[in-house]
Amino acid sequence: MDSSTNGGDLEVGGRWLEDSRRWFEGALERFLPHTDLGPPALAEAVKYALLGGGKRVRPAIVRLLGGAGADPAALEAAAVAVECIHTYSLVHDDLPCMDDDDLRRGRPTVHKAYSEATAVLVGDALQALAFEACGGASRGAAAMTVALARAGGGAGMVGGQILDLEGEGQDLDLASVQEVHRTKTAALLGASAELGALAGGAEGARVAEARQFGLALGMCFQAMDDVLDVTGDAATLGKTPGKDVGAHKGTLVAAVGLDAARLEAAQRASEARSHANTLGLGPVGLGLIELLLRRKS
């Protein structure tokens, strides 16, 4: 363990994540009644996806980087936006034409609970909902929208999904796997930190530093995902373990082995700690990093 972290930080991080989860559920309750989710069949499926629980890591990052001086309405709008993008990506990732999974957050995936066509449209609706939330923010709406679009598009999450699909059955080297991680997962965590900083009124260098913190944290998060796909179980993970191995995906574990994958996660956590210290995120920021590094689900 890095000397800058300890069990106390871990406990603080756990409390922060749980408190942020409750804060975010309240934000959703305030946001959803004021937006039109479409015909009842679509609205029901959107709510099934969006209200299905989860750790709510990305909203927690938004809240953390916003700080005490953030505009509350802008912070909530940013948190809703990033979680809508994340949820849409999960719905589409689970489709038979993508990662083909039947379990998400301990429940049937959207295409199993409803239909494949409904799941596609739910993802489409959630993406639009994200930009509705972001564009309506009371502070930094334009900059937030650009940052979210950049992270969620071809140069970010969607591009990463293509790279992930292309890597199936291939013997990817470390650099290739890292590029998948950077785009498919880390880009959105970077945007979460960036949007939080913007909601807090940050500019220039601090926004860039926030993005780098989120990117490092995202690389750590995805490295642990690859580890947990090998070492976890369905009851703990809330999704099907061993899917990456079964699909012959180019994962970090496949590229460098389990021990080196764990080391990669630790190195990325160390990078995140450096950025957290520069940003002055304190025990909460350090604890959140440690929590994600040590997670079991």
Residue pairs with C-beta under 8 A, 6 or more apart in sequence:
1 290
2 269
2 270
2 273
4 273
4 277
4 286
5 273
5 286
5 287
5 289
5 290
8 283
8 287
9 283
9 286
9 287
9 290
10 287
10 290
10 291
10 294
11 287
12 283
12 284
12 287
13 283
13 284
13 286
13 287
13 288
13 289
13 290
13 291
14 287
14 291
16 60
16 64
16 284
16 287
16 288
17 55
17 56
17 57
17 60
17 288
17 291
20 56
20 59
20 60
20 63
20 64
21 55
21 56
21 59
21 60
23 59
23 63
24 56
24 59
24 60
24 63
24 79
24 80
24 83
25 56
27 59
27 76
27 79
27 80
28 50
28 51
28 80
28 83
30 76
31 76
31 77
31 80
31 133
32 47
35 129
35 132
37 43
37 46
37 47
37 125
37 129
38 46
38 125
41 118
42 118
42 121
42 122
42 125
45 110
45 113
45 114
45 118
45 119
45 121
45 122
46 122
46 125
46 126
46 129
48 110
48 113
48 114
49 87
49 88
49 90
49 91
49 110
49 122
49 126
50 83
50 84
50 87
50 126
52 104
52 105
52 107
53 105
53 106
54 105
55 297
56 83
57 189
57 221
57 292
58 79
58 82
58 83
58 86
58 188
58 189
58 192
59 79
59 80
59 82
59 83
59 192
60 288
61 189
61 192
61 193
61 196
61 214
61 217
61 288
62 75
62 78
62 79
62 82
62 192
62 193
62 195
62 196
62 199
63 70
63 75
63 79
63 196
64 193
64 196
64 281
64 284
64 285
64 288
65 192
65 193
65 194
65 195
65 196
65 197
65 200
65 202
65 210
65 213
65 214
65 279
65 281
66 74
66 75
66 78
66 196
66 197
66 199
66 200
67 196
67 200
69 200
69 201
70 196
70 199
70 200
70 201
71 138
71 139
71 199
71 200
71 201
73 137
73 138
73 139
74 137
74 138
74 139
74 140
74 141
74 144
74 198
74 199
75 196
75 199
75 200
77 133
77 134
77 136
77 137
77 138
77 141
77 144
77 199
78 133
78 134
78 137
78 144
78 192
78 195
78 196
78 198
78 199
80 129
80 130
80 133
81 130
81 131
81 133
81 134
81 137
81 144
81 148
81 195
82 130
82 148
82 188
82 191
82 192
82 195
84 126
84 127
84 129
84 130
84 133
85 126
85 127
85 130
85 148
85 151
85 152
85 157
85 188
86 188
87 126
88 122
88 123
88 124
88 126
88 127
88 130
89 123
89 152
89 157
89 161
89 188
90 104
91 109
91 110
91 111
91 119
91 122
91 123
91 126
92 98
92 119
92 120
92 123
92 161
93 99
93 101
93 161
94 100
94 101
94 102
94 104
94 109
94 110
94 111
94 119
95 111
95 116
95 119
95 120
96 111
96 116
98 161
98 165
99 243
99 247
100 247
101 109
101 239
101 240
101 243
102 108
102 109
102 112
102 240
103 109
103 234
103 238
103 239
103 240
104 110
104 238
104 239
105 238
105 239
106 238
107 113
109 119
110 118
110 119
110 122
111 118
111 119
114 122
127 152
130 148
130 152
131 145
131 148
131 149
134 141
134 144
134 145
134 148
134 195
135 141
135 145
137 144
137 199
139 198
139 199
139 201
140 195
140 198
140 199
140 201
143 198
144 195
144 198
144 199
147 191
147 194
147 195
147 198
147 211
148 191
148 195
150 156
150 187
150 191
151 157
151 187
151 188
151 190
151 191
151 194
152 158
152 187
152 188
152 191
153 159
155 183
155 187
156 183
156 187
156 188
156 191
157 183
157 184
157 185
157 187
157 188
159 183
160 179
160 180
160 181
160 182
160 183
160 184
160 185
160 187
161 184
163 176
163 179
163 180
163 183
163 184
164 180
164 184
164 249
164 250
167 176
167 177
167 180
167 249
167 250
168 247
168 248
168 249
168 250
169 248
170 250
171 250
171 254
171 255
172 180
172 250
172 254
172 255
173 255
174 252
174 255
174 256
176 250
176 255
177 250
177 251
177 252
177 254
177 255
178 219
180 250
181 218
181 219
181 222
181 223
181 252
182 215
182 218
182 219
184 222
185 218
185 219
185 221
185 222
185 225
186 214
186 215
186 216
186 217
186 218
186 219
186 221
186 222
187 215
187 218
188 218
189 214
189 215
189 217
189 218
189 221
190 211
190 212
190 213
190 214
190 215
190 218
191 211
191 214
192 214
193 210
193 211
193 213
193 214
193 217
194 207
194 210
194 211
194 214
196 210
197 206
197 207
197 210
197 211
198 207
202 210
206 279
209 275
209 278
209 279
210 275
210 279
212 275
213 272
213 275
213 276
213 279
213 281
213 285
216 268
216 269
216 271
216 272
216 275
217 268
217 269
217 272
217 288
217 289
217 292
219 264
219 268
219 271
220 265
220 266
220 268
220 269
220 272
220 289
220 292
220 293
221 292
222 252
223 252
223 261
223 262
223 264
223 265
223 268
224 265
224 292
224 293
224 295
226 244
226 251
226 252
226 253
226 261
227 252
227 253
227 258
227 261
227 262
227 265
228 237
228 241
228 295
228 296
228 297
229 241
229 242
229 243
229 244
229 245
229 251
229 253
230 241
230 242
230 245
230 253
230 258
231 258
232 241
232 296
232 297
233 241
234 240
234 241
236 296
236 297
237 296
237 297
238 297
244 251
244 253
244 254
245 251
245 254
251 261
252 260
252 261
252 264
253 261
256 264
265 293
266 293
269 289
269 290
269 292
269 293
272 289
273 286
273 289
276 285
276 286
276 289
277 286
279 285
